[in-house]
Amino acid sequence: MTIYLSLFPNTQGLGYACIETPQSLVDYGVATIKPVSNEKSFARAKKLIELFRPTVILIRDNDDPVKHRAKRVEALSAMIATYAKTQNIPIYRYSRSQIQDVFEINGMKSKYAISKLIVQWFPELAPRQPKYRRASMNEEYNTGVFDAISLIATHRYLTE
């Protein structure tokens, strides 16, 4: 049995999802970190790794080196990757562009369209599904959950 733990840093802190195969959603959420810091985010990620004991860890990769947030995300991803190696857990990184490429095959590129498909897979997430977002709107709190699950779907599509 494979246990996937997906960690997706965002402006709230850290979106996460744990899925066991076959397709069983174990847990998910957004670990709110205030103020957002890599040290606090890493401590939370480490607790999640110890709790779920995953066989595979998936993390967000940086695909936009210009954004300030991307530097923080890259540093946090490196911390998580280093810890995963000390625990002998394989770690994979996927960028937002890779996620979009995988979902675009099914005609879904936006986060909203991807979240609709994820709700079809996991109906229990329907109450948390983000609403359609215009460019001027902030992302909804639960978007991190859907981002984390999209990492798992991308990994499974690209490796299985």
TITILUM-371964 format. One record per atom (N, C-alpha, C): residue in three letters; x, y, z. Coordinates in steps of 0.001 Angstrom, whole numbers, padded with zeros to 6 digits, always signed. Each point is the difference from the previous one (the first is absolute). Layout:
BEGIN
AlaXYZ...
***
This chain:
BEGIN
Met+000846-001178+000000Met-000846+001178+000000Met+000894+001246+000000Thr-000352+000947-000836Thr+000733+001255-000081Thr-000764+001073+000773Ile+000720+000763+000808Ile-000588+001129+000716Ile+000672+001263-000523Tyr-000789+000842-000665Tyr+000496+001257-000548Tyr-000290+001123+000984Leu+001003+000815+000277Leu-000203+001225+000763Leu+000438+001146-000884Ser-000940+000871-000280Ser+000261+001155-000841Ser+000022+001250+000863Leu+001036+000804-000161Leu+000168+001237+000759Leu+000114+001157-000979Phe-000900+000970+000120Phe-000066+001093-000959Phe+000037+001338+000741Pro+001196+000593+000150Pro+000087+001307+000666Pro-000793+001071-000752Asn-000687+000839+000759Asn-000749+001107-000608Asn-000003+001189+000961Thr-000779+001007-000308Thr-000006+001214+000823Thr-000604-000233+001380Gln-000812-001041+000157Gln-000599-000317+001299Gln+000983-000752+000892Gly+000911-000726-000646Gly+000937-000840+000731Gly+000352-001224-000819Leu-000813-001087+000173Leu+000339-001258-000636Leu-001258-000824-000249Gly-000367-000147-001280Gly-001091-000909-000343Gly+000557-001409-000019Tyr-000796-000971+000441Tyr+000486-001375-000003Tyr-001137-000978-000276Ala+000389-001169-000482Ala-000942-001098-000211Ala+000766-001300+000139Cys-000660-000984+000614Cys+000569-001338+000119Cys-000977-000966-000652Ile+000497-000755-000965Ile-000826-000963-000731Ile+000697-001354+000026Glu-000772-001037+000335Glu+000475-001376-000096Glu-000555-000599-001274Thr+000770-000867-000617Thr-000544-000692-001161Thr-000658-001279+000487Pro-001087-000453-000578Pro-000670+000649-001115Pro-000836+001195+000467Gln+000172+001102-000646Gln-000756+001257+000101Gln-000812+000200+001275Ser+000659+000050+001138Ser-000674+000242+001267Ser+000573+001268+000622Leu-000837+001009+000129Leu+000428+001271+000590Leu+000049-000163+001522Val+001202-000007+000555Val+000198-000229+001430Val-000247+001282+000783Asp+000630+001098-000428Asp-000135+001268+000704Asp+000435+001118-000937Tyr-000428+001199+000317Tyr+000317+001172-000810Tyr-000237+001234+000840Gly+000567+001108-000435Gly-000250+001245+000699Gly+000982+001078-000414Val-000118+001108+000666Val+000932+001106-000173Val+000550+000306+001384Ala+001288-000171+000152Ala+000663+000326+001259Ala+000305+001495-000032Thr-000791+000768+000709Thr+000178+001444+000018Thr+001205+000358+000855Ile+000904+000757-000575Ile+001212+000438+000691Ile-000030+001527+000031Lys-000084+000568+001209Lys-000040+001457+000147Lys+001085+000442+000972Pro+000858+000887-000371Pro+000272+000425-001371Pro+000690-001134-000753Val-000187-000010-001303Val+000580-001059-000820Val+001521+000058+000114Ser+000586-001133+000366Ser+001459-000101+000059Ser+000381-001423-000364Asn+001156-000150-000588Asn+000446-001329-000390Asn+000263-000893+001207Glu+000486+000569+001081Glu+000282-000809+001179Glu-001293-000607+000547Lys-001039+000809+000134Lys-001279-000503+000508Lys-000656-000946-001009Ser+000083+000332-001276Ser-000575-000859-001036Ser+000719-001347-000039Phe+001323+000018+000133Phe+000762-001244-000002Phe-000358-000855+001217Ala-000133+000636+001153Ala-000372-000746+001216Ala-001350-000694-000209Arg-000938+000686-000623Arg-001314-000609-000268Arg+000127-001126-001008Ala+000797+000211-001039Ala+000205-001049-001013Ala+000619-001240+000649Lys+000960+000213+000872Lys+000662-001109+000685Lys-001008-000790+000847Lys-000904+000699+000692Lys-001037-000665+000790Lys-000917-000833-000898Leu-000350+000542-001169Leu-000859-000736-000928Leu+000702-001255-000516Ile+001279+000118-000277Ile+000777-001157-000470Ile+000048-001066+001091Glu+000232+000410+001238Glu+000050-000954+001106Glu-001368-000628+000264Leu-001064+000766-000167Leu-001356-000498+000238Leu-000428-001031-001048Phe+000189+000328-001282Phe-000516-000859-001072Phe+000986-001069-000468Arg+001276+000171+000305Arg+001038-000937-000430Arg-000160-000369-001482Pro+000100+001004-000871Pro-000228-000248-001435Pro+001114-000845-000623Thr-000355-000658-001092Thr+001005-000719-000782Thr+000507+000876-001132Val-000735+001077-000312Val+000395+000975-001028Val-000426+001388+000482Ile+000871+000978-000168Ile-000336+001391+000319Ile+000050+000802-001292Leu-001000+000850-000176Leu-000080+000871-001173Leu-000013+001442+000476Ile+000798+000830-000647Ile+000046+001412+000381Ile-000070+000881-001236Arg-000416+001207+000254Arg-000073+001012-001047Arg+001400+000407-000400Asp+000189+000101-001304Asp+001272+000485-000525Asp-000218+001413-000516Asn+001050+000758-000027Asn-000071+001381-000458Asn+000101+000057-001515Asp-000971+000630-000649Asp+000106+000179-001447Asp-000014+001475-000391Asp+000157+000872+001005Asp+000054+001430-000281Asp+001052+000643+000903Pro+001266+000001-000449Pro+001074+000511+000854Pro-000059+001505+000249Val-000897+000714-000667Val-000085+001450+000168Val-000770+000367+001263Lys-001015-000795+000360Lys-000848+000334+001141Lys+000759-000137+001310His-000238+000951+000907His+000641-000024+001317His-000417-001255+000768Arg-001290-000327-000054Arg-000517-001163+000707Arg+000706-001271-000451Ala+000374-000051-001256Ala+000629-001197-000544Ala+001306-000314+000727Lys+000751+001001+000417Lys+001248-000230+000719Lys-000273-000663+001352Arg-001035+000445+000680Arg-000372-000603+001277Arg-000447-001443-000217Val-000808-000220-001021Val-000497-001340-000304Val+001158-000927-000352Glu+000947+000479-000779Glu+001153-000828-000365Glu+000818-000370+001231Ala+000199+000946+000887Ala+000765-000285+001216Ala-000743-001021+000868Leu-001308+000153+000138Leu-000793-000944+000777Leu+000012-001376-000658Ser-000136-000038-001302Ser+000041-001277-000725Ser+001338-000698+000217Ala+001074+000759+000005Ala+001330-000582+000229Ala+000101-000568+001417Met-000564+000682+000971Met+000014-000490+001378Met-000767-001324+000111Ile-001170-000038-000634Ile-000818-001212+000037Ile+000717-001144-000724Ala+000599+000297-001147Ala+000707-001025-000775Ala+001167-000578+000800Thr+000742+000855+000674Thr+001125-000457+000812Thr-000487-000911+001129Tyr-001080+000399+000646Tyr-000552-000826+001077Tyr-000497-001340-000545Ala-000690+000030-001130Ala-000511-001244-000603Ala+001143-000959-000303Lys+001116+000525-000484Lys+001161-000848-000294Lys+000539-000649+001268Thr+000017+000742+001101Thr+000483-000591+001253Thr-000935-001101+000490Gln-001255+000035-000432Gln-000984-001008+000378Gln-000144-001092-001067Asn+000820+000089-001050Asn-000049-000953-001124Asn-001370-000060-000675Ile-000609+001164-000164Ile-001298+000096-000674Ile+000233+000674-001351Pro-000392-000654-001094Pro+000158+000638-001309Pro-000819+001290-000064Ile+000569+001007-000619Ile-000679+001295-000126Ile-000010+000418-001461Tyr-001129+000527-000430Tyr-000162+000460-001382Tyr-000519+001424+000039Arg+000468+000795-000967Arg-000415+001398-000101Arg-000705+000225-001336Tyr-001097+000742+000065Tyr-000730+000347-001222Tyr-000369+001478+000053Ser+000179+000660-001122Ser-000294+001429-000085Ser-001457+000218-000394Arg-000442+001214+000174Arg-001360+000378-000416Arg-000166-000263-001499Ser+001030+000255-000785Ser-000063-000238-001446Ser-000200-001487-000306Gln+000690-000866+000732Gln-000169-001443-000221Gln-001410-000447+000372Ile-000524+000514+001094Ile-001367-000334+000409Ile-000975+000432-001089Gln+000149+001230-000488Gln-000887+000489-001058Gln+000107-000848-001257Asp+001205-000403-000362Asp+000184-000826-001196Asp-000731-001329+000126Val+000069-000622+001169Val-000666-001288+000207Val-001519+000159-000065Phe-000530+000993+000673Phe-001447+000175+000027Phe-000536+000562-001311Glu+000846+000711-000735Glu-000436+000577-001279Glu-000357-001097-001005Ile+000563-001186+000172Ile-000329-001127-000872Ile-001504-000267+000033Asn-000615+000218+001162Asn-001441-000178+000155Asn-000764+001315-000154Gly+000672+001020-000545Gly-000652+001286-000229Gly-000128+000861+001238Met+000762-000295+001034Met-000087+000742+001258Met+001358+000604+000326Lys+000054+001305-000025Lys+001272+000660+000285Lys-000089+000892+001234Ser-001149+000616+000217Ser-000125+000915+001142Ser-000140-000777+001304Lys+000355+000640+001081Lys-000145-000625+001310Lys-001466-000345+000272Tyr-000901+000846-000459Tyr-001425-000256+000202Tyr-000436-001273-000728Ala+000396-000142-001254Ala-000367-001190-000776Ala+000615-001258+000622Ile+001243+000109+000445Ile+000661-001138+000647Ile-000730-000364+001286Ser-000425+000999+000772Ser-000706-000285+001256Ser-001329-000713-000265Lys-000659+000319-001099Lys-001258-000680-000342Lys+000242-001488-000257Leu+001077-000317-000688Leu+000331-001402-000263Leu+000359-000717+001305Ile+000749+000656+000856Ile+000386-000607+001280Ile-001234-000304+000846Val-001000+000863-000034Val-001242-000250+000741Val-000723-001222-000575Gln+000121-000233-001296Gln-000592-001220-000576Gln+000689-001233+000572Trp+001313+000062+000199Trp+000741-001126+000569Trp-000299-000183+001481Phe-000094+001143+000709Phe-000202-000010+001452Phe-001185+000906+000347Pro-001218-000528-000091Pro-001197+000825+000246Pro-000030+000656+001383Glu+000704-000570+000966Glu+000021+000583+001338Glu+000650+001387+000016Leu+000704+000347-001065Leu+000640+001316-000086Leu-000922+001086-000572Ala-001189-000383-000441Ala-000917+000970-000630Ala-000224+001258+000839Pro-000216-000120+001323Pro-000210+001230+000783Pro+001230+000919+000036Arg+001169-000538-000272Arg+001235+000783+000042Arg+000431+000520-001368Gln-000715-000398-001050Gln+000419+000387-001353Gln+000016+001517-000143Pro+001135+000534-000455Pro+000075+001449-000208Pro-000970+000447-001099Lys-000518+001192+000173Lys-000870+000588-001025Lys+000870+000526-001145Tyr-000648+000251-001128Tyr+000716+000581-001131Tyr+000619+001323+000452Arg+001244+000219-000371Arg+000732+001180+000469Arg+000399+000880-001165Arg-000306+001268+000136Arg+000473+000985-000968Arg+001424+000399+000385Ala+000710+000565-000942Ala+001403+000360+000225Ala+000179+000960+001172Ser-000997+000852+000263Ser+000120+000986+001067Ser-000302-000572+001389Met-000455-001243+000070Met-000377-000616+001272Met+001149-000819+000590Asn+000047-000065+001320Asn+000979-000847+000685Asn-000440-001456-000092Glu+000968-000899+000095Glu-000343-001420+000018Glu-000736-000340+001288Glu-000933-000928-000093Glu-000729-000445+001176Glu+000894-000869+000880Tyr-000338-000059+001250Tyr+000777-000721+000997Tyr+000243-001460-000402Asn-001034-000699-000451Asn+000106-001436-000295Asn+000683-000325-001324Thr+000418+000992-000744Thr+000670-000259-001270Thr+001238-000864+000200Gly+000677+000158+001119Gly+001197-000790+000292Gly-000261-001496+000022Val-001188-000413+000440Val-000364-001417+000003Val-000048-000520-001434Phe-000648+000747-000865Phe-000149-000412-001398Phe+001348+000054-000724Asp+000834+000967+000347Asp+001350+000056-000570Asp+000791-001244+000396Ala-000109-000402+001259Ala+000732-001174+000478Ala-000478-001272-000710Ile-001302-000146-000167Ile-000528-001185-000687Ile+000394+000013-001469Ser+000052+001183-000606Ser+000402+000076-001412Ser+001455-000447-000174Leu+000847+000204+001016Leu+001378-000501-000049Leu+000013-001533-000052Ile-000834-000626+000810Ile-000070-001463+000023Ile-000499-000521-001350Ala-001038+000626-000524Ala-000535-000423-001300Ala+001043+000153-001091Thr+000759+001076+000033Thr+001060+000232-000994Thr+001062-001083+000119His+000431-000284+001205His+001013-001046+000206His-000484-001347-000526Arg-001209-000359+000362Arg-000512-001308-000423Arg-000134-000068-001523Tyr-000421+001087-000611Tyr-000133+000012-001465Tyr+001370-000150-000671Leu+000998+000687+000530Leu+001312+000001-000626Leu+000844-001246+000302Thr-000340-000729+001070Thr+000831-001135+000387Thr-000669-001363-000110Glu-001302-000028-000110Glu-000671-001312-000021Glu-000546-000334-001370
***
